[in-house]
């Protein structure tokens, strides 16, 4: 099976039902994407599949064939302008505490801003709704809100 | 946890507990601090036996110094000038991997932009300097290691000065330091990186001078976390991210009831799953048995586990049922029992005003985002363990026992954790011991590589070690001015520390201090406090802020109720009770009141104020909150905090801890935030049926710190307890109903 992760092609000898999460973490050694619940309930494993925020713990690798997987390792790299802005805002607001959920938070936040028309900033309600699927047990929500607002402002 | 005790009790009890002289005694070879080979050396360079570090044998340290006082184990300076500071705690979100380096770097006079941090091990150097055991808990880190890290920095700085004096052949008194550089007469200058190799060959000075706190330039400054970049780019490795050559992953099929045994199992189908390497019958915590599936990766291991056919024997273990348990607790609450406090209860019958209340608090899971895990590399004569541990010494000693090795044959490498909140310090070291049992069984089965044992979310949530369920009952008599004449109080709940290393000094006369901390004080009310500790087959544990998770709720809602009953303002009422004896409480509450606009600002329609203040672990946090009701459910809109933690080492980190603790306190109030049992089986399994707060529930925040120069107290926990009662007090204003249980029940 061939999949594309962050622009690089990989051939994997895996059961097609293997969740993308474990292909990334255990087979490709890309551990930036986190295991939190295994049931699409916490958002820690969020990746982009053709740009769409996707819970990799509950999406089989077979669904990634022919699509582009983007992970935390590359979401702010290269010409990913929105991801880079989110990354900068996350550091500026010192969002992370334990940091375990933050890969997923950043992937969801980047997807939110990407989903809006260029130059449009998300409302507080839009931010809360888009991020409601990502649990942070350390409770960094106030800083995530501020960072998303800041990142989207910086892109105008 | 570990409040108000003689610190010398801890190592003594630890020694007794571990029995057979199993106290870990291994320490690092005592050298002065290491000069690293350069950036490439960092990954391996902490210890002389690790290979990559360039080490120079040095003079012995003064015999009067303890391992925790020697810079060797804590400071490394690379030739580039990069300073790596080892933390003697687990970093799991609370920010000590920035706070501790700030303290050391202050006295070292380091260039903060060149400071890095790393985790330690189970080496005795990394024991808590006050308690003498490895400990991340009780909000002790900054409180107990403030002077330790200042002194370490000051000693290391003096060694650098002495090295420069020798190099330039000048008197050390003519030298000074500025941000990573030693400056001498006639324009002489040398970076710490240039001096490190010579400095480490020098003796560790016994005498040194500490900075005048007015000269602090790092301590007290709001400082971004050192791990912010890594945690924002996927580069930060956690325990679960361990990847060693030849490593295999294990998951465990666990009995449905705590302590259950395996009756029989059929692994035929499981063995045929691709990637499955071994299926092993293993001992589990609490005398239970389980089946470990060892495979190439986590997914293959869980596939194998799902394919097992298992028969359990749970006939010999108690099957707890939450409903029956509540009835049992109510019955117990009516019985006489051991007293934590006593007072004359005669005024109760004749008091002009009476108040009776019963409170119920459920079991709570820690539910840290990173599921529990532990990696073990076992050889014949040693084992290396990697895990996020709040108690590396205890875990290492327990691992030694499980593996039949001596404590000095165990190395525990502490790894960054995705939260923990107490769960990574269990009294039985269950996570480490189980992983060691699996490693041992795997080795016996011919698998020689390292084994990473990973708990699924369901394993983690159903795995016990919960904040205990509690029942509180209060009968209070007071007068028409709100003066409490007698307060008869009963607490029923399992003891956390009975039977553990801490039991011998935390449990006195049948009362576990961790169940009653936060009761009465600082309010000088005549209280009789009776405590019952039933024994049940549900493992219990400390959970961020421990006893105060329930005692603060009871105290702060009842006092609020009394104040309202006699038409007194709840802030003024509390202030009057504090009098002049509790200036820190007063200051924290006043700050929250001032900054919130309480009593001055008119709230939007549909909103109400709620107030609470509580001391835990020597710090005080006051909340003034605004709440409302939406679709029949209470909503927390805004939180203003007043914090008194003495000297604020990193105000930015304190703000984060307040925000985070408040969110965790809010979680306790939300529908579904409870662990319940039916016929011995935990009913919840994942975030779908165990509620934790999400962003949609998060309030606005405004956090304010009372200025102080007194020795700092911790902030990892104290901002949690007062949140739920402040919220409940607001809800009572909005609905006329007092919240008597957590999570809130609004029907």
Interface residues (C-beta under 8 A of the other chain):
Chain A: X15 X18 X19 X22 X25 X26 X27 X29 X30 X31 X32 X33 X34 X35 X36 X37 X38 X39 X41 X42 X44 X71 X72 X73 X76 X87 X90 X91 X94 X95 X96 X97 X98 X99 X100 X101 X102 X103 X106 X127 X128 X129 X131 X132 X133 X134 X135 X136 X137 X138 X139 X140 X141 X142 X143 X144 X145
Chain B: X92 X93 X94 X95 X224 X225 X227 X228 X229 X230 X231 X232 X233 X234 X235 X236 X237 X238 X240 X241 X243 X249 X274 X296 X297 X298 X299 X303 X367 X368 X369 X370 X371 X416 X417 X418 X419 X421 X454 X456 X457 X458 X652 X656 X659 X660 X661 X662 X663 X664 X686 X687 X688 X692 X693 X694 X695 X696 X698 X699 X700 X701
